[in-house]
Amino acid sequence: MTLKIGSVELPNPVILAPMAGVSDLPFRLLCREQGAGLVCMEMVSAKAIAYHNKNTEKLMETREQERPVSLQLFGSEPDLMAEIAAQIEERPFDILDINMGCPVPKIVGNGEGSALMKNPRLIEEIITKVSRAIKKPLTVKFRKGFDDDHVNAVEIAKIAEASGAAAVAIHGRTREQYYSGKADWEIIRQVKEAVSIPVIGNGDVDSPEKVRALLDATGCDGVMIGRAARGNPWIFHRVSEYLKTGKLPDKPSREEIKAMMLRHARMQVEHKGDYTGIREMRKHISWYTTGLPGSAKLRGRINSVESLEEMEALLREM
């Protein structure tokens, strides 16, 4: 079960969603190893690239072994977005994605992310200009709508297709919902019926069975997994195997979880340095250990750890 987006063929239709503070290089590599068909970088600002921001440069680092990989851009100025897209196209990524779904107040307040859904004409201009500026496939990620009074995902999908997008990804919640309540899979089905480009569904997909259910309920071409992948890179292996064989692979053992955490911590420190790597690893460990016996005590202790050596010692005690 493969998925083709423009000229890029994915080995399977199960995709790691772009998540700020989560889908960094170490985590993407782990998810790719576990079988993700496509991994998506954390979103980067077109303006920040234009200003040569050092932190943004770090966000765009890639490795050959994680490909195919998607770079996600956000902004609201069509000409700048197109200029930056053309400028970065030579980098080693495979698909360029435009973020039109981020619900964070700071982003929305700047007229970016999901705020764009309130302005279909601007969306049309952005996608048209960016798609004409690059040769790589362009995708767009958006939501059901801005709020329940403005559910326009079908309209936005049609605009995206007509303006040059090679695929769309839709989260079945409005911006006002953030991540609360239940994702609306019916809107994903409506989008799929409205366009001929691939449609990737997102929202409340936290198990292999849910992935199968979403594909069956909506007819969508691919599935994007976000929060359910945090502390759980194995979900990509389990989903891809389930889709292939119909059999549900075992969940990872405690020893496998421990080994993955240790490896992730080493990769994080190697990529970001001791101080930042350890600080960022704390949240990953809380996700990895959710529901395990003694996890609350471990999370309490992990917050005082300052070095990789201390973290390794503590995890070995598990």
C-alpha contacts under 8 A as a table, 3 or more apart, distances in Angstrom:
res1	aa1	res2	aa2	distance
1	M	11	P	7.41
1	M	12	N	5.52
1	M	13	P	6.94
1	M	244	K	7.49
2	T	9	E	7.04
2	T	10	L	5.73
2	T	11	P	5.07
2	T	12	N	4.33
2	T	13	P	5.83
3	L	9	E	5.86
3	L	10	L	5.14
3	L	11	P	6.92
3	L	12	N	6.01
3	L	13	P	5.32
3	L	221	D	7.05
3	L	222	G	7.13
4	K	7	S	6.89
4	K	8	V	5.66
4	K	9	E	4.30
4	K	10	L	5.98
4	K	198	P	7.94
5	I	8	V	5.21
5	I	9	E	6.30
5	I	10	L	7.68
5	I	137	P	6.81
5	I	166	A	5.94
5	I	167	A	6.29
5	I	198	P	7.04
6	G	9	E	7.91
6	G	136	K	7.89
6	G	137	P	5.25
6	G	166	A	5.37
6	G	167	A	7.81
7	S	136	K	7.76
7	S	137	P	6.85
8	V	68	P	7.91
8	V	94	D	7.08
8	V	95	I	7.72
8	V	137	P	7.54
10	L	13	P	6.65
10	L	37	G	5.37
10	L	38	L	6.49
10	L	68	P	7.11
11	P	37	G	5.28
12	N	36	A	7.37
12	N	37	G	4.69
12	N	38	L	8.00
12	N	240	S	7.16
13	P	37	G	5.81
13	P	38	L	7.76
13	P	221	D	6.93
13	P	222	G	4.45
13	P	223	V	6.21
14	V	36	A	5.71
14	V	37	G	5.29
14	V	38	L	6.92
14	V	222	G	5.99
14	V	223	V	5.14
14	V	224	M	6.04
14	V	225	I	7.35
14	V	236	F	6.94
14	V	239	V	7.66
14	V	240	S	7.15
15	I	36	A	5.62
15	I	37	G	5.59
15	I	38	L	4.81
15	I	39	V	5.87
15	I	40	C	7.69
15	I	222	G	7.47
15	I	223	V	6.10
15	I	224	M	4.60
15	I	225	I	6.05
16	L	23	S	7.89
16	L	28	R	7.80
16	L	31	C	7.39
16	L	36	A	6.46
16	L	38	L	6.32
16	L	39	V	4.75
16	L	40	C	5.94
16	L	224	M	5.82
16	L	225	I	5.27
16	L	226	G	6.22
16	L	229	A	7.55
17	A	23	S	7.63
17	A	39	V	6.90
17	A	40	C	5.69
17	A	224	M	5.53
17	A	225	I	5.51
17	A	226	G	4.84
18	P	23	S	5.94
18	P	39	V	7.67
18	P	40	C	4.75
18	P	41	M	5.32
18	P	42	E	5.07
18	P	43	M	6.60
18	P	72	Q	7.30
18	P	226	G	7.31
19	M	22	V	5.29
19	M	23	S	5.26
19	M	41	M	7.39
19	M	42	E	5.31
19	M	43	M	7.28
19	M	226	G	7.00
20	A	23	S	6.57
20	A	42	E	4.86
20	A	43	M	6.39
21	G	24	D	6.84
21	G	42	E	7.04
22	V	27	F	7.12
22	V	42	E	7.34
22	V	230	R	7.42
23	S	26	P	7.98
23	S	27	F	5.70
23	S	28	R	5.75
23	S	40	C	6.91
23	S	41	M	5.71
23	S	42	E	5.58
24	D	27	F	5.58
24	D	28	R	6.08
24	D	41	M	6.28
24	D	42	E	6.30
24	D	59	L	7.01
25	L	28	R	5.13
25	L	29	L	6.19
25	L	41	M	7.58
25	L	59	L	7.92
25	L	61	E	7.12
25	L	62	T	6.62
25	L	63	R	7.91
25	L	271	H	7.96
26	P	29	L	5.27
26	P	30	L	6.48
26	P	264	H	6.81
26	P	267	M	5.81
26	P	268	Q	6.01
26	P	271	H	7.40
27	F	30	L	5.14
27	F	31	C	6.24
27	F	233	P	7.94
27	F	264	H	7.32
28	R	31	C	5.11
28	R	32	R	6.00
28	R	39	V	6.02
28	R	40	C	7.54
28	R	41	M	7.70
28	R	66	E	6.78
29	L	32	R	5.12
29	L	33	E	6.17
29	L	65	Q	7.30
29	L	66	E	5.38
30	L	33	E	5.14
30	L	34	Q	6.34
30	L	233	P	6.40
30	L	264	H	7.83
31	C	34	Q	5.01
31	C	35	G	6.49
31	C	36	A	5.71
31	C	39	V	7.48
31	C	233	P	4.90
31	C	234	W	7.28
31	C	236	F	6.76
32	R	35	G	5.15
32	R	36	A	4.74
32	R	37	G	7.11
32	R	38	L	7.33
32	R	39	V	6.73
32	R	66	E	5.79
33	E	36	A	7.30
33	E	66	E	7.90
34	Q	233	P	6.40
34	Q	234	W	5.76
34	Q	235	I	7.76
34	Q	236	F	5.66
34	Q	237	H	4.95
35	G	236	F	5.27
35	G	237	H	5.07
35	G	240	S	6.95
36	A	39	V	6.52
36	A	236	F	5.20
36	A	237	H	7.33
36	A	240	S	7.99
37	G	68	P	7.48
38	L	67	R	7.25
38	L	68	P	5.49
38	L	69	V	5.72
38	L	70	S	7.26
39	V	66	E	7.32
39	V	67	R	7.55
39	V	68	P	6.87
39	V	69	V	5.00
39	V	70	S	6.29
40	C	69	V	5.68
40	C	70	S	4.60
40	C	71	L	6.14
40	C	72	Q	7.10
41	M	59	L	7.48
41	M	60	M	7.35
41	M	69	V	7.33
41	M	70	S	6.16
41	M	71	L	5.33
41	M	72	Q	6.25
42	E	59	L	6.80
42	E	71	L	7.58
42	E	72	Q	6.67
43	M	71	L	7.24
43	M	72	Q	4.73
43	M	73	L	5.58
43	M	74	F	6.57
43	M	99	N	7.33
44	V	48	A	7.47
44	V	49	I	7.75
44	V	56	T	6.36
44	V	59	L	7.21
44	V	60	M	7.78
44	V	72	Q	6.21
44	V	73	L	5.05
44	V	74	F	6.11
45	S	48	A	5.05
45	S	49	I	6.38
45	S	56	T	7.61
45	S	73	L	5.86
45	S	74	F	5.08
45	S	75	G	6.14
46	A	49	I	5.23
46	A	50	A	6.30
46	A	73	L	6.24
46	A	74	F	6.06
46	A	75	G	5.75
46	A	80	L	7.08
46	A	81	M	5.96
46	A	84	I	6.22
47	K	50	A	4.97
47	K	51	Y	6.25
47	K	75	G	7.23
47	K	80	L	7.67
48	A	51	Y	5.05
48	A	52	H	6.22
48	A	53	N	5.35
48	A	56	T	6.57
49	I	52	H	4.98
49	I	53	N	6.00
49	I	56	T	6.57
49	I	57	E	7.40
49	I	84	I	7.25
50	A	53	N	7.79
50	A	84	I	6.93
52	H	56	T	7.70
52	H	57	E	7.40
53	N	56	T	5.37
53	N	57	E	6.44
54	K	57	E	5.04
54	K	58	K	6.50
55	N	58	K	5.17
55	N	59	L	6.47
56	T	59	L	5.00
56	T	60	M	6.55
57	E	60	M	5.35
57	E	61	E	6.92
58	K	61	E	5.52
60	M	71	L	7.42
62	T	66	E	7.40
62	T	92	P	6.94
62	T	93	F	7.42
63	R	66	E	5.72
63	R	67	R	7.34
64	E	67	R	5.73
64	E	92	P	7.73
66	E	69	V	6.44
67	R	93	F	7.25
67	R	94	D	7.35
68	P	93	F	7.06
68	P	94	D	5.77
68	P	95	I	7.91
69	V	93	F	5.45
69	V	94	D	5.56
69	V	95	I	6.64
70	S	93	F	6.00
70	S	94	D	5.82
70	S	95	I	4.58
70	S	96	L	5.66
70	S	97	D	6.59
71	L	93	F	6.50
71	L	94	D	7.81
71	L	95	I	6.37
71	L	96	L	5.08
71	L	97	D	5.99
72	Q	96	L	5.97
72	Q	97	D	4.50
72	Q	98	I	5.62
72	Q	99	N	6.39
73	L	96	L	7.33
73	L	97	D	6.11
73	L	98	I	5.04
73	L	99	N	6.06
74	F	98	I	5.84
74	F	99	N	5.13
74	F	100	M	7.46
74	F	112	E	6.75
74	F	113	G	6.56
75	G	81	M	6.64
75	G	99	N	7.91
75	G	112	E	5.41
75	G	113	G	7.28
76	S	81	M	7.46
76	S	111	G	6.50
76	S	112	E	5.41
76	S	116	L	7.38
76	S	122	L	7.93
76	S	126	I	7.52
77	E	80	L	5.46
77	E	81	M	5.99
77	E	126	I	7.19
78	P	81	M	5.14
78	P	82	A	6.14
78	P	122	L	7.74
78	P	125	E	6.19
78	P	126	I	4.37
78	P	127	I	7.85
78	P	129	K	6.44
78	P	130	V	7.36
79	D	82	A	5.19
79	D	83	E	6.10
79	D	126	I	7.62
79	D	129	K	7.00
80	L	83	E	5.01
80	L	84	I	6.06
81	M	84	I	5.28
81	M	85	A	6.00
81	M	126	I	7.12
81	M	130	V	6.42
82	A	85	A	5.05
82	A	86	A	6.23
82	A	126	I	7.52
82	A	129	K	5.63
82	A	130	V	4.25
82	A	131	S	7.79
82	A	132	R	8.00
82	A	133	A	5.73
83	E	86	A	5.33
83	E	87	Q	6.19
83	E	130	V	7.85
83	E	133	A	7.29
84	I	87	Q	4.84
84	I	88	I	6.16
85	A	88	I	5.45
85	A	89	E	5.96
85	A	96	L	7.95
85	A	130	V	6.52
85	A	133	A	6.89
85	A	134	I	6.71
86	A	89	E	5.29
86	A	130	V	7.95
86	A	133	A	5.53
86	A	134	I	5.54
87	Q	90	E	7.33
88	I	91	R	5.67
89	E	92	P	7.97
89	E	93	F	7.86
89	E	134	I	6.78
89	E	136	K	7.43
93	F	96	L	7.74
94	D	136	K	6.69
94	D	137	P	7.53
95	I	136	K	5.98
95	I	137	P	5.24
95	I	138	L	6.08
95	I	139	T	7.24
96	L	136	K	6.94
96	L	137	P	6.35
96	L	138	L	4.96
96	L	139	T	6.24
97	D	138	L	5.69
97	D	139	T	4.57
97	D	140	V	5.34
97	D	141	K	7.04
98	I	138	L	7.66
98	I	139	T	6.38
98	I	140	V	4.82
98	I	141	K	6.30
99	N	102	C	6.66
99	N	113	G	5.51
99	N	114	S	7.74
99	N	140	V	6.33
99	N	141	K	5.38
99	N	142	F	6.76
100	M	112	E	7.00
100	M	113	G	4.15
100	M	114	S	4.69
100	M	115	A	7.31
100	M	116	L	6.02
100	M	117	M	6.88
100	M	140	V	6.95
100	M	141	K	5.61
100	M	142	F	4.65
100	M	143	R	7.49
101	G	113	G	4.98
101	G	114	S	4.07
101	G	115	A	7.86
101	G	141	K	6.00
101	G	142	F	4.08
101	G	143	R	5.29
101	G	171	H	7.76
101	G	175	R	7.27
102	C	107	I	7.15
102	C	108	V	7.47
102	C	112	E	7.97
102	C	113	G	4.53
102	C	114	S	5.22
102	C	142	F	7.84
102	C	175	R	7.66
103	P	107	I	7.25
103	P	108	V	6.40
103	P	113	G	6.69
103	P	114	S	5.78
103	P	115	A	7.98
103	P	175	R	5.28
103	P	176	E	7.60
103	P	178	Y	6.05
104	V	107	I	5.49
104	V	108	V	6.13
105	P	108	V	5.01
105	P	109	G	5.64
106	K	109	G	5.12
106	K	110	N	6.50
107	I	110	N	5.32
107	I	111	G	6.77
107	I	112	E	5.36
107	I	113	G	6.02
108	V	111	G	5.09
108	V	112	E	5.18
108	V	113	G	5.85
108	V	114	S	6.31
108	V	115	A	5.03
109	G	112	E	7.30
109	G	115	A	7.67
111	G	115	A	5.18
111	G	116	L	6.30
112	E	115	A	5.39
112	E	116	L	5.77
113	G	116	L	6.04
114	S	117	M	5.58
114	S	118	K	7.94
114	S	142	F	6.68
114	S	143	R	7.09
114	S	146	F	6.59
114	S	175	R	6.33
115	A	118	K	5.80
115	A	119	N	7.73
115	A	146	F	7.07
116	L	119	N	5.36
116	L	120	P	7.19
116	L	122	L	7.25
116	L	123	I	6.47
117	M	120	P	6.13
117	M	123	I	7.42
117	M	142	F	7.74
117	M	145	G	6.55
117	M	146	F	6.26
117	M	152	N	7.63
117	M	156	I	7.45
118	K	146	F	6.78
118	K	150	H	7.95
119	N	122	L	5.47
119	N	123	I	6.46
120	P	123	I	4.92
120	P	124	E	6.19
120	P	156	I	6.63
120	P	159	I	7.73
121	R	124	E	5.07
121	R	125	E	6.36
122	L	125	E	5.06
122	L	126	I	6.15
123	I	126	I	5.17
123	I	127	I	6.15
123	I	156	I	7.83
123	I	159	I	7.78
123	I	160	A	7.83
124	E	127	I	5.41
124	E	128	T	5.97
124	E	159	I	6.01
124	E	160	A	6.80
124	E	163	S	6.17
125	E	128	T	5.20
125	E	129	K	6.07
125	E	163	S	7.98
126	I	129	K	5.41
126	I	130	V	6.03
127	I	130	V	5.23
127	I	131	S	5.81
127	I	160	A	6.60
127	I	163	S	5.76
127	I	164	G	6.67
127	I	165	A	6.93
128	T	131	S	5.38
128	T	132	R	6.23
128	T	163	S	4.70
128	T	164	G	6.09
129	K	132	R	5.27
129	K	133	A	6.23
130	V	133	A	5.07
130	V	134	I	6.64
130	V	138	L	7.96
131	S	134	I	5.71
131	S	135	K	7.53
131	S	137	P	7.82
131	S	138	L	6.20
131	S	163	S	7.52
131	S	164	G	5.58
131	S	165	A	6.83
132	R	135	K	7.65
132	R	164	G	7.73
134	I	137	P	7.94
137	P	165	A	7.28
137	P	166	A	5.78
138	L	164	G	7.44
138	L	165	A	5.12
138	L	166	A	5.54
138	L	167	A	7.22
139	T	165	A	5.28
139	T	166	A	5.62
139	T	167	A	4.95
139	T	168	V	5.50
139	T	169	A	7.58
140	V	160	A	7.27
140	V	165	A	6.87
140	V	167	A	6.81
140	V	168	V	4.92
140	V	169	A	6.24
141	K	168	V	5.83
141	K	169	A	4.58
141	K	170	I	5.83
141	K	171	H	7.77
142	F	145	G	7.94
142	F	153	A	7.54
142	F	168	V	7.83
142	F	169	A	6.45
142	F	170	I	5.20
142	F	171	H	6.37
143	R	146	F	7.34
143	R	153	A	6.54
143	R	170	I	5.30
143	R	171	H	4.66
143	R	172	G	6.06
143	R	173	R	5.91
143	R	174	T	5.71
143	R	175	R	6.86
144	K	151	V	5.78
144	K	152	N	6.60
144	K	153	A	4.97
144	K	170	I	6.81
144	K	171	H	6.25
144	K	172	G	5.15
144	K	173	R	5.27
144	K	174	T	5.06
144	K	175	R	7.93
144	K	184	D	7.82
144	K	187	I	6.67
145	G	148	D	7.07
145	G	150	H	5.63
145	G	151	V	4.15
145	G	152	N	5.24
145	G	153	A	5.74
145	G	173	R	7.36
145	G	174	T	4.83
145	G	175	R	6.60
146	F	149	D	7.96
146	F	150	H	5.83
146	F	151	V	6.68
146	F	174	T	5.16
146	F	175	R	4.78
146	F	176	E	6.42
147	D	150	H	5.32
147	D	151	V	6.51
147	D	174	T	5.12
147	D	175	R	5.98
147	D	176	E	5.34
147	D	177	Q	7.58
148	D	151	V	5.85
148	D	174	T	6.84
151	V	174	T	7.61
152	N	155	E	5.27
152	N	156	I	6.26
153	A	156	I	5.08
153	A	157	A	6.04
153	A	170	I	7.70
153	A	187	I	7.36
153	A	191	V	6.87
154	V	157	A	5.12
154	V	158	K	6.30
154	V	187	I	7.73
154	V	190	Q	6.73
154	V	191	V	4.98
154	V	194	A	6.66
155	E	158	K	5.26
155	E	159	I	6.30
156	I	159	I	5.04
156	I	160	A	6.06
157	A	160	A	5.00
157	A	161	E	6.21
157	A	168	V	6.77
157	A	191	V	6.58
157	A	194	A	7.75
157	A	195	V	6.96
158	K	161	E	5.19
158	K	162	A	6.16
158	K	194	A	6.95
158	K	195	V	6.16
159	I	162	A	5.15
159	I	163	S	5.94
160	A	163	S	5.14
160	A	164	G	6.39
160	A	165	A	5.29
160	A	168	V	7.52
161	E	164	G	5.56
161	E	165	A	5.11
161	E	166	A	6.98
161	E	167	A	7.47
161	E	195	V	7.01
161	E	196	S	7.94
161	E	197	I	6.74
162	A	165	A	7.44
165	A	168	V	7.22
166	A	197	I	6.14
166	A	198	P	7.28
167	A	197	I	5.30
167	A	198	P	4.81
167	A	199	V	5.95
167	A	200	I	7.65
168	V	197	I	7.52
168	V	198	P	6.56
168	V	199	V	5.16
168	V	200	I	6.18
169	A	199	V	5.78
169	A	200	I	4.39
169	A	201	G	5.91
169	A	202	N	7.06
169	A	224	M	7.75
170	I	188	I	6.60
170	I	199	V	7.48
170	I	200	I	6.31
170	I	201	G	5.43
170	I	202	N	5.86
171	H	174	T	7.98
171	H	183	A	7.42
171	H	188	I	7.88
171	H	201	G	6.42
171	H	202	N	4.55
171	H	203	G	5.41
172	G	183	A	4.61
172	G	184	D	4.54
172	G	185	W	5.84
172	G	187	I	6.56
172	G	188	I	6.58
172	G	201	G	7.67
172	G	202	N	6.43
172	G	203	G	5.66
173	R	177	Q	6.11
173	R	178	Y	7.07
173	R	179	Y	7.22
173	R	182	K	7.44
173	R	183	A	5.15
173	R	184	D	6.22
173	R	203	G	7.35
174	T	177	Q	5.27
174	T	178	Y	6.78
175	R	178	Y	5.31
177	Q	180	S	5.41
177	Q	181	G	6.88
182	K	204	D	7.20
183	A	203	G	5.33
183	A	204	D	6.04
184	D	187	I	5.94
184	D	188	I	7.33
184	D	203	G	7.85
185	W	188	I	5.11
185	W	189	R	6.49
185	W	201	G	7.89
185	W	203	G	7.88
185	W	214	L	7.10
185	W	217	A	7.43
185	W	218	T	6.73
186	E	189	R	5.04
186	E	190	Q	6.31
186	E	217	A	7.88
186	E	218	T	6.84
187	I	190	Q	4.95
187	I	191	V	6.21
188	I	191	V	5.11
188	I	192	K	6.19
188	I	199	V	7.96
188	I	201	G	6.22
188	I	218	T	6.11
188	I	220	C	7.30
189	R	192	K	5.06
189	R	193	E	6.29
189	R	217	A	7.21
189	R	218	T	4.05
189	R	219	G	6.47
189	R	220	C	6.87
190	Q	193	E	5.17
190	Q	194	A	6.22
190	Q	218	T	7.82
191	V	194	A	5.03
191	V	195	V	6.51
191	V	199	V	7.41
192	K	195	V	5.84
192	K	196	S	7.47
192	K	198	P	7.73
192	K	199	V	5.81
192	K	218	T	7.15
192	K	219	G	6.86
192	K	220	C	5.94
193	E	196	S	7.75
195	V	198	P	7.99
198	P	220	C	7.38
198	P	221	D	5.66
198	P	222	G	7.67
199	V	220	C	5.36
199	V	221	D	5.44
199	V	222	G	6.61
200	I	220	C	5.90
200	I	221	D	5.76
200	I	222	G	4.47
200	I	223	V	5.21
200	I	224	M	6.45
201	G	214	L	7.45
201	G	220	C	6.25
201	G	221	D	7.83
201	G	222	G	6.29
201	G	223	V	4.89
201	G	224	M	6.02
202	N	205	V	6.85
202	N	223	V	6.04
202	N	224	M	5.00
202	N	225	I	6.52
202	N	226	G	7.87
203	G	224	M	7.86
203	G	225	I	7.60
203	G	226	G	7.96
204	D	210	K	7.72
205	V	210	K	5.37
205	V	211	V	5.78
205	V	214	L	7.69
205	V	224	M	7.88
205	V	225	I	6.20
205	V	228	A	7.03
206	D	210	K	6.38
206	D	211	V	7.61
206	D	225	I	7.37
206	D	227	R	7.95
206	D	228	A	4.91
206	D	229	A	7.84
207	S	210	K	5.19
207	S	211	V	6.43
207	S	228	A	7.83
207	S	235	I	7.05
207	S	239	V	7.17
208	P	211	V	5.13
208	P	212	R	6.41
208	P	235	I	7.42
208	P	238	R	6.39
208	P	239	V	4.45
208	P	240	S	7.97
208	P	242	Y	6.31
208	P	243	L	7.73
208	P	248	L	7.50
209	E	212	R	5.18
209	E	213	A	6.14
209	E	239	V	7.96
210	K	213	A	4.85
210	K	214	L	6.04
211	V	214	L	5.18
211	V	215	L	6.27
211	V	223	V	6.78
211	V	239	V	7.20
212	R	215	L	5.22
212	R	216	D	6.13
212	R	243	L	7.03
213	A	216	D	5.11
213	A	217	A	5.91
214	L	217	A	5.12
214	L	218	T	5.98
214	L	219	G	7.76
214	L	220	C	7.68
214	L	223	V	7.85
215	L	218	T	5.57
215	L	219	G	5.22
215	L	220	C	5.51
215	L	221	D	7.23
215	L	222	G	7.41
215	L	223	V	7.51
216	D	219	G	5.62
216	D	220	C	7.97
220	C	223	V	7.58
225	I	228	A	6.34
225	I	229	A	6.39
226	G	229	A	5.70
226	G	230	R	7.39
227	R	230	R	5.48
228	A	232	N	6.94
228	A	235	I	7.86
229	A	232	N	4.71
229	A	233	P	5.48
229	A	234	W	7.87
229	A	235	I	6.40
230	R	233	P	7.03
230	R	284	H	7.00
230	R	287	W	6.06
230	R	288	Y	7.36
231	G	284	H	5.77
231	G	285	I	6.98
231	G	286	S	7.78
231	G	287	W	4.56
231	G	288	Y	3.92
231	G	289	T	7.57
232	N	235	I	5.86
232	N	287	W	7.81
232	N	288	Y	6.45
233	P	236	F	6.27
233	P	237	H	7.94
234	W	237	H	5.33
234	W	238	R	6.25
234	W	251	K	7.81
234	W	252	P	7.35
235	I	238	R	5.03
235	I	239	V	5.90
236	F	239	V	5.18
236	F	240	S	6.03
237	H	240	S	5.34
237	H	241	E	6.05
238	R	241	E	5.33
238	R	242	Y	6.06
238	R	248	L	6.79
238	R	249	P	5.57
238	R	250	D	7.77
238	R	251	K	7.90
239	V	242	Y	5.07
239	V	243	L	6.12
240	S	243	L	5.18
240	S	244	K	6.22
241	E	244	K	5.08
241	E	245	T	5.91
241	E	246	G	7.41
241	E	247	K	7.16
241	E	248	L	7.36
241	E	249	P	7.12
242	Y	245	T	5.33
242	Y	246	G	4.65
242	Y	247	K	5.14
242	Y	248	L	5.37
242	Y	249	P	7.13
243	L	246	G	5.76
252	P	255	E	7.95
252	P	256	E	5.70
252	P	257	I	6.36
253	S	256	E	5.10
253	S	257	I	6.24
254	R	257	I	5.05
254	R	258	K	6.14
255	E	258	K	5.05
255	E	259	A	6.12
256	E	259	A	5.09
256	E	260	M	6.10
257	I	260	M	5.14
257	I	261	M	6.17
257	I	288	Y	7.01
258	K	261	M	5.16
258	K	262	L	6.25
258	K	315	L	6.73
258	K	316	R	7.57
258	K	318	M	7.78
259	A	262	L	5.22
259	A	263	R	6.19
260	M	263	R	5.10
260	M	264	H	5.91
261	M	264	H	5.02
261	M	265	A	6.01
261	M	285	I	6.77
261	M	288	Y	7.35
261	M	315	L	7.96
262	L	265	A	5.15
262	L	266	R	6.33
262	L	312	E	6.37
262	L	315	L	7.28
263	R	266	R	5.21
263	R	267	M	6.24
264	H	267	M	5.13
264	H	268	Q	6.02
264	H	281	M	7.99
265	A	268	Q	5.05
265	A	269	V	6.23
265	A	277	G	7.28
265	A	278	I	7.13
265	A	281	M	6.16
265	A	308	L	7.26
266	R	269	V	5.26
266	R	270	E	6.10
266	R	308	L	7.20
267	M	270	E	5.05
267	M	271	H	6.07
268	Q	271	H	5.17
268	Q	272	K	5.90
268	Q	273	G	7.45
268	Q	277	G	4.92
268	Q	278	I	7.44
268	Q	281	M	7.13
269	V	272	K	5.22
269	V	273	G	4.61
269	V	274	D	5.02
269	V	275	Y	7.82
269	V	276	T	7.43
269	V	277	G	4.38
269	V	278	I	6.57
269	V	308	L	7.36
270	E	273	G	5.75
270	E	274	D	7.66
270	E	277	G	7.73
271	H	277	G	7.42
272	K	275	Y	7.89
272	K	276	T	5.86
272	K	277	G	5.11
273	G	276	T	5.87
273	G	277	G	5.48
274	D	277	G	5.26
274	D	278	I	5.86
274	D	307	S	6.26
274	D	308	L	6.78
275	Y	278	I	5.59
275	Y	279	R	6.30
275	Y	306	E	7.09
275	Y	307	S	7.31
276	T	279	R	5.16
276	T	280	E	6.06
277	G	280	E	5.31
277	G	281	M	6.01
278	I	281	M	4.95
278	I	282	R	6.51
278	I	305	V	7.67
278	I	306	E	6.62
278	I	307	S	6.51
278	I	308	L	6.70
278	I	311	M	7.98
279	R	282	R	5.62
279	R	283	K	7.90
279	R	306	E	7.77
280	E	283	K	6.11
280	E	284	H	7.13
281	M	284	H	5.04
281	M	285	I	6.19
282	R	285	I	5.24
282	R	286	S	6.43
282	R	299	R	7.79
282	R	302	I	6.40
282	R	303	N	6.40
283	K	286	S	5.10
283	K	287	W	6.41
284	H	287	W	5.09
284	H	288	Y	6.12
285	I	288	Y	4.92
285	I	289	T	6.05
285	I	299	R	7.44
286	S	289	T	5.40
286	S	290	T	6.10
286	S	295	S	7.66
286	S	299	R	5.89
287	W	290	T	5.40
289	T	292	L	5.44
289	T	295	S	5.62
290	T	295	S	6.39
291	G	295	S	6.84
292	L	295	S	5.39
294	G	297	K	5.48
294	G	298	L	6.35
295	S	298	L	4.98
295	S	299	R	6.06
296	A	299	R	5.16
296	A	300	G	6.29
297	K	300	G	5.13
297	K	301	R	6.44
298	L	301	R	5.17
298	L	302	I	5.99
299	R	302	I	5.08
299	R	303	N	6.55
300	G	303	N	5.86
300	G	304	S	7.76
301	R	304	S	5.78
301	R	305	V	7.13
302	I	305	V	5.29
302	I	311	M	7.11
302	I	314	L	7.64
305	V	310	E	6.00
305	V	311	M	6.09
306	E	310	E	6.88
306	E	311	M	7.70
307	S	310	E	5.31
307	S	311	M	6.33
308	L	311	M	5.01
308	L	312	E	6.03
309	E	312	E	5.16
309	E	313	A	6.19
310	E	313	A	5.16
310	E	314	L	6.18
311	M	314	L	5.14
311	M	315	L	6.12
312	E	315	L	5.20
312	E	316	R	6.11
313	A	316	R	5.21
313	A	317	E	6.51
314	L	317	E	5.24
314	L	318	M	7.02
315	L	318	M	5.36
